[in-house]
Amino acid sequence: MASYEYSSRQELMDTIHNLYLLLDAEFDGINNTYKDRRIPEVDKTPAEIIAYQLGWLELVRNWDKSEREGQTFSMPAPGYKWNELGGLYQSFYSKYAEYSLSELRGIFRQSEQDWLDWIGTLTDQELFTQGARQWTGTKENWPMARWIHINSAAPFKSFRAKIRKWKKHLPEALA
């Protein structure tokens, strides 16, 4: 079974939440004055990691909301193409730049809860059947559950490793 395949909606939600908790805990003890500190060994700052996640969680929910409401939607986002994700990421970072690390974590906590609440409204058919939503496309093996996984569980896990590496190379950032 591939890492993005789940046997139930509850398994998907539990995996996302458990990985979120592990990621969020990595921010404990990081001094806010270091939230934007970039180091060569890690491609994102602590603030950028959270902003990236906030951006994607919002985008995916908005694709689904727009489709359910019969509105047109642009993927990945209005004004951006899939080969222009760097600019999209910069827009996420800019949107959340003024928030403290504590505030970002609070927004992230709420966003993760909204994400889980949204998943809870979806049927197994919507989650696990290819093409149940137009925005998931027609590519084989890309049901909504896979989109959900690659925009939450997968980066939660990979960003946990990144923030751990960031802390290891910047121990003075820990309070």
C-alpha positions as CSV (number, residue, x, y, z in Angstrom):
1,M,0.0,0.0,0.0
2,A,1.4,3.4,-1.0
3,S,1.9,6.0,1.8
4,Y,-1.1,8.0,0.5
5,E,-3.5,5.1,0.6
6,Y,-5.8,4.9,3.5
7,S,-8.4,2.3,4.5
8,S,-10.8,4.8,5.9
9,R,-11.5,8.5,6.4
10,Q,-10.7,8.1,10.1
11,E,-7.3,6.6,9.3
12,L,-6.6,9.6,7.1
13,M,-7.7,12.1,9.7
14,D,-5.8,10.3,12.5
15,T,-2.6,10.3,10.4
16,I,-2.9,14.0,9.5
17,H,-3.6,15.0,13.1
18,N,-0.8,12.9,14.6
19,L,1.7,14.2,12.1
20,Y,0.5,17.8,12.8
21,L,1.0,17.3,16.5
22,L,4.5,16.1,16.0
23,L,5.3,19.0,13.6
24,D,3.8,21.6,15.9
25,A,5.7,20.3,18.9
26,E,9.0,21.0,17.0
27,F,8.3,24.7,17.3
28,D,8.2,24.6,21.1
29,G,11.1,26.6,22.5
30,I,12.0,28.5,19.3
31,N,12.6,32.1,20.2
32,N,10.4,34.3,18.0
33,T,13.3,36.6,17.0
34,Y,14.6,33.6,15.0
35,K,11.4,32.8,13.2
36,D,12.7,34.3,9.9
37,R,16.3,33.1,10.2
38,R,17.4,31.3,7.0
39,I,20.3,28.9,7.1
40,P,22.0,27.2,4.2
41,E,21.1,23.7,5.4
42,V,17.3,24.2,5.3
43,D,15.4,25.8,2.5
44,K,12.6,27.4,4.6
45,T,12.6,29.4,7.9
46,P,10.3,28.3,10.7
47,A,7.8,31.0,9.7
48,E,7.9,30.0,6.1
49,I,7.2,26.3,7.0
50,I,4.0,27.3,8.7
51,A,3.0,29.9,6.1
52,Y,3.5,27.3,3.3
53,Q,1.2,24.9,5.1
54,L,-1.4,27.6,5.8
55,G,-1.4,28.5,2.1
56,W,-1.9,25.0,0.8
57,L,-4.5,24.0,3.3
58,E,-6.5,27.0,2.4
59,L,-6.0,26.5,-1.4
60,V,-7.2,22.9,-1.4
61,R,-10.3,23.6,0.7
62,N,-11.0,26.6,-1.6
63,W,-10.8,24.4,-4.8
64,D,-13.4,22.1,-3.2
65,K,-15.6,24.9,-2.0
66,S,-15.6,26.6,-5.4
67,E,-16.5,23.4,-7.2
68,R,-19.3,22.5,-4.8
69,E,-20.7,26.1,-5.2
70,G,-20.5,25.8,-9.0
71,Q,-17.9,28.5,-9.3
72,T,-14.9,28.4,-11.5
73,F,-11.5,28.0,-9.9
74,S,-8.0,28.4,-10.9
75,M,-5.3,25.8,-10.0
76,P,-3.1,26.1,-8.2
77,A,-4.3,29.7,-7.6
78,P,-5.4,32.8,-9.6
79,G,-2.4,34.3,-11.4
80,Y,-0.2,31.2,-10.9
81,K,0.6,28.2,-13.0
82,W,1.9,24.9,-11.7
83,N,5.4,25.8,-13.0
84,E,5.4,29.0,-11.1
85,L,5.0,27.7,-7.5
86,G,7.9,29.8,-6.2
87,G,5.9,33.0,-6.6
88,L,2.9,31.3,-5.0
89,Y,5.0,30.3,-2.0
90,Q,6.3,33.9,-1.7
91,S,2.7,35.1,-1.6
92,F,2.1,32.7,1.3
93,Y,5.2,34.0,3.1
94,S,4.1,37.6,2.6
95,K,0.6,37.0,3.8
96,Y,1.8,35.7,7.1
97,A,5.0,37.7,7.5
98,E,3.8,40.0,10.3
99,Y,2.7,37.3,12.6
100,S,4.7,36.1,15.5
101,L,5.7,32.4,15.7
102,S,3.1,31.9,18.5
103,E,0.4,33.6,16.4
104,L,1.4,31.5,13.4
105,R,1.1,28.3,15.4
106,G,-2.4,29.4,16.6
107,I,-3.5,30.0,13.1
108,F,-2.0,26.7,12.0
109,R,-3.8,24.9,14.9
110,Q,-7.1,26.4,13.7
111,S,-6.4,25.6,10.0
112,E,-5.5,22.0,10.8
113,Q,-8.8,21.7,12.7
114,D,-10.7,23.2,9.8
115,W,-8.9,20.8,7.5
116,L,-10.0,17.8,9.6
117,D,-13.6,19.2,9.9
118,W,-13.7,19.5,6.1
119,I,-12.4,15.9,5.6
120,G,-15.1,14.8,8.1
121,T,-17.8,16.1,5.8
122,L,-16.6,14.1,2.8
123,T,-17.9,10.7,1.9
124,D,-15.7,7.7,1.3
125,Q,-16.7,7.9,-2.4
126,E,-15.6,11.5,-2.5
127,L,-12.3,10.7,-0.8
128,F,-11.3,7.5,-2.4
129,T,-12.9,7.4,-5.9
130,Q,-10.9,8.9,-8.7
131,G,-12.7,11.8,-10.4
132,A,-15.3,12.3,-7.6
133,R,-14.4,16.0,-7.8
134,Q,-13.4,17.8,-11.0
135,W,-10.5,19.6,-9.3
136,T,-8.8,16.2,-8.6
137,G,-8.4,15.7,-12.3
138,T,-8.5,12.5,-14.3
139,K,-4.9,11.3,-13.6
140,E,-5.0,7.6,-12.4
141,N,-4.4,7.1,-8.7
142,W,-5.1,10.7,-7.7
143,P,-8.3,10.6,-5.7
144,M,-9.1,13.4,-3.3
145,A,-7.5,11.4,-0.4
146,R,-4.1,11.6,-2.3
147,W,-4.4,15.4,-2.8
148,I,-5.3,15.7,0.9
149,H,-2.3,13.5,1.9
150,I,0.3,15.4,-0.2
151,N,-0.9,18.8,1.1
152,S,-1.0,17.8,4.8
153,A,0.4,14.5,6.1
154,A,3.3,14.3,3.7
155,P,4.7,17.9,4.2
156,F,3.9,17.7,8.0
157,K,6.3,14.8,8.1
158,S,9.0,16.3,5.8
159,F,8.8,19.7,7.5
160,R,9.3,18.1,10.9
161,A,12.6,16.8,9.7
162,K,13.5,20.2,8.3
163,I,12.7,22.1,11.5
164,R,14.7,19.5,13.5
165,K,17.6,20.1,11.2
166,W,17.2,23.9,11.5
167,K,17.2,23.7,15.3
168,K,20.3,21.5,15.2
169,H,22.2,24.0,13.1
170,L,20.9,27.0,15.0
171,P,20.8,26.0,18.7
172,E,21.0,29.6,19.9
173,A,17.4,30.0,18.5
174,L,16.1,27.8,21.3
175,A,14.8,29.7,24.3
